[in-house]
Amino acid sequence: MLTIQNLDKSFGKRRVLAGFSYAFGSGVYGLLGPNGAGKTTLLRCLTQIYPTKPGAILYGDKPIARDGNYLAAVGYLPQKFGLFKELKVGEALRLLAALKDVDPAKAKRRVEECLELVALRDRMQARVGTLSGGMIRRLGIAQALLADPQILLFDEPTAGLDPEERLRFQTILSEIKSGRTVLLSTHIVEDVEACCDAVLVLKDGAVAASGSCAELAARAEGKTWLVPEAEASAVVGESVLQRRFEAQDGQVMLKILARAPQPFPRAEPRVEDGYLCVLKGI
Amino acid sequence: MRSFSLSAKLFTKSPPLLVIYGVFVAFLHAWLIRTLCGVSSYRLPAFDFLSETLRMSLLCTAFFLFFAYELFRKAQAVGLAECLAATKRGRGRLFGCQCLLLALLVAAVAVTGLFYNLIYPEVDLRDGAYLAHAACCIFFYLFLVPLTGGLLGACAALFCKRLSGYLWMTAFLLLSSPLAGLLSYTVADATRYQVDPAPLFDIFNLYPPNLDFAPVYAFGISLLPDRWEAVLFWLFVAGIGILLRVLPPSSRAVKLAPCGCAALCLLLLAAFWMPASKIDLSYRVDGTLFSDRTYYDALYEDGYPAEQPADFRVTHYDLNLSVKNQLHATANVQLDDPGLPSYVFTLSHDFRLKTVTAQDGTPLRFVREDDHVEVFSDGRQVTQIAFGYVGSNTRFYSNRQGVFLPGYFAYYPIPGRRNVYASDLQSYAKNRLPDEVDFRLTVRAGQEVFTNLSPAADGSFTGKTNGVTVLAGFFRRTTVQGIEVVYPYFNTEEYDPAELSGDIADFCNVKGDDPVRKVLVVPGVNQGADSVVAFSDHFTAEQARALDDSYIFTKMLDFKQFLYDDVRDYRENRAAFDESVAAEQNFPPQVERHTTMLFEKIQELGEETVLEQADAYIFDNDDNRSIAEFLDDLGKENAR
C-alpha cells in the first residue's frame, strides 16, 4: 500500500533519514527508536509536510509527491495537537471536516461516528477547552479519522497519558485498524507490544530491524540474563543493563543483555530486550 | 461557506479578539462623532472632514497588523497547524476563511468612515466627483492599507513567535509612520544634506499625506500610481510569506506562486522608483516644501548668475503636453531670426531633454547646463526648434490626478538665460515672456484642463499671452462680472461662487482698464510669494479672496510688498501695525526692522509726507532701492 524507497532527508548537514526503505501493507506498524532517530521526520515526509523526491514514496504504484489525492487518504495526528478551545467539540470537528473536504451532507454524521469511536460522543457539546489531555488526544484521533482515510499516522499518541488513557487508546486502535495502514511512532515499547502487528526499529535514519513483535523479541533470545546485584562483578564480557528491579524475595536483581554466556539464569526475552539488542548491537 | 461560518464563529467565540475589535470600533465611532461635531461647528468643507477621517489610516493599519497576528496565530498556538498541513487543502482553506473574515472586519471600519462622510452636513450628495474621490480614498486608505497591514500581521503569525513578531511589526509601523520622515530630516539636516535617507523610507509610506501636512484642495488626497504600487508591493510581500507557509510543500504551486509574487514585488518596486510627479509637503529636503531651495542653494553657492535677455524673439509656441506619471512635452518654437549661431533658452532642469530638432526634423546640437540650453545652428537657417522633453517638478506637479504648471515656471523653453529660482523670494522666479506671443496648446491629461488660453474647435487651446498656466484637478470655473475665475472647489468655504461677487467687484475696481479677464486660483503648495503673478491676459493667485490686494501686489516689485503691507496696516489697521512694531523689537540685530523704521520716519517727518513718498516708491518699478535704503533716504536733500 505504501512503499518507501531509499528515502533521504537532511536538515543542513544533519542527515535525519538515510536511505530509509520499507513497504507497508495493511496493519499496525510500530516505529521504535530513540530521540532523533527520524520517526517524526518519516511521518512528516509521509504527510508531505517535508517534501520528498518524486518516487521516494509510493502510494499504490503512484509517487505521492505527484498524487493530488494522496493526502485525502491520510489521517494524521501530530505530536503536538490542539483545537480551538473556544469551540464546542462537535463544532471543532465539523470545522475540520469542512477543511478536509468531507462531504457536507455526511459531515455531521461522520463527526458523531468518530466521536463515538473515541468515546467522546457524550462530550460533543462541551467546549474543547474543558477537555483533559487524554481527551484531546482522543479528539486528535477522531479528527484523523474524519475523512475515513486508508493511512493513519500517529506521532507519539500516548506520550504523557495515564495508564487508563493508554489502554483506551489501544482499544480504539484495535477498533479502527481494520483494512488500514497505521503507523504508530512511539518510544513506549509496551504500546507497540500491545497494538502492533509489526515493528520497525529506526536507528540513524534507517531501518535497523523489522518484523513482528515476537521476531524482535527473538533478537534477544539467549542474551537476556537475570543477575543478582550483589554478583554483578561476575558478569562475563560486555553487557548492557536493561533494568534494575526488586524480586519477590526482596533481592535486588539486574536484567542485563549480553552476547557472552553468563553464569546466571536466563530471562524470557521481550520486545524491549530485542529493541535494545538492535540499538546496542548486541 | 461552511468553513467560513465556523471560522467566523471561532472569532465571535474568542472573547479577547471580540472585545478588542469592539473597543476599536467603538473608539472609531467616538472619534468620528467628536470630529464631526468639532469640524461641523466651524462648518468646514466636507473635504476637511474626509481628511480627518483618513487620518485614522495609520491607527487602523496598526490595529489590524497586531489584531491579524493574534487571529492567525491561534491555529499555530493551539497546535492545529501541523495537522492541517497534512491535508490536501485544509490549511489554505482555513487561511482563506480567516483572510475573508479579516477583510470583512476591515471593511466594516471603512464603511463606518464612509457613513460618517456621507452624513456630514457640508457634503453635497449631488457632487459625483467629490463622492467618487471620497469613496476611492476611503477604500484605499481605510480598507486596502489596513488590510495590507493585516496580511503582514498574518504573515508574521506564520513565521514568528510573539516577541519577534511584535518587534517586526513595531519596526514596520515606525518605518511607515511620520517618525521616519522626521528621522530622515534630522539625519539630512545633521549631515548638511549630504546624507538623505528619505528615499529608503518611501516604500513604507502608505498613509494619506495629512499625517504630515494639510492636503491640497485642488489635488485632493493622493491616489497616484505610486500609492498603489507601494501598497501592492507590501501586499505581495505578505503574499510570498503566506503562500510559502500555506501551500503544500510538495505542490508545484509552492515554487511558482511565491516566485510569481516575488517577480511582481520587483516590478512594483521598479515602478515605484520610476521618476514620477508627486506632491510631498513633508519635511524632506527634496520635497515640495523646500522646492527647489536645496538644489539652488547648492548650485549657486557663490551667488546667482546674471540673467541675459535673448537676442531673438519667439513668434509662436506650439506646446503639446502629455500628462502621465510625469510631463511628456514637445515645444515647437518659431523664431524671428533664423541666422543666429546659437539660441539660448531657459527650461527647468527638472525636464530632461530628449530631442532638439530643426524645422525639417533634423537634430540640432545643443548644450544643457542646469536650467539653460544653448541650441547651435551650425551655419544652418533655423526658423523653428522643436524640443522634446520629459520630467516633473516637485512643486509644480503634472500627473494623473492633477496638473499645476503656472506660466511663470519654465516648463516650456523661455528665450534667454533666466534664473528659474529667485534667491530674494526664496521661491521660484516670476518668469514671463517679454512680449505677448501666439500660443497653441494641446494637453492630453485624461482630465479636464483649465488654462488662460481659449479653447479651439479641435480641442486645443489658443491665444496670445506672455505666459501659459495649465491647471487640472478638482477645479471649477465661474464667471462673475465678466471675470472668469477658476478655483479649487473642494474648498467650499472660500470659493462659494455666490460670495465671490464682492471680491470680484473690488478686483474690477482696482484693475481698471487692465485687460486681465481670467483669474486662476492655483493650488496651495507652499509657494509663498510666487503664487500671485500677473500676466498679460490672466493672473494667478492662491485664493480668490482679496483679489484686489493680490492684483496690487503684481504691480510692484516683490520685495516692496512688505512695505505695502506696513503702509496699508498703518492706514487701515493701526493695531496690527503697532503689533508689528512691537514684534520687531525681538528681531535679531542683523535683521532690518522696516516697520519700526517707517514708524520713526512718520514720527520725524509727518504722516502725510512719508506715506505719500512711500506710495510713489512702492509703485515705481524703476526704483530698485531696498526698503531700508528708501526709508533711510527719506528727508535727505538728494533723495530721489
Interface residues (C-beta under 8 A of the other chain):
Chain A: T47 Q48 I49 Y50 P51 T52 I64 A65 G68 N69 L71 A72 V74 Y76 L77 P78 K80 F81 G82 L83 F84 K85 E86 L87 E91 R94 L95 L96 A98 L99 K100 D101 P104 A107 G140 Q143 L153
Chain B: R2 S3 L6 S7 K9 L10 K13 S14 P15 K74 A75 A77 V78 G79 L80 E82 C83 L84 A85 A86 T87 K88 R89 G90 R91 R93 L94 P248 P249 S250
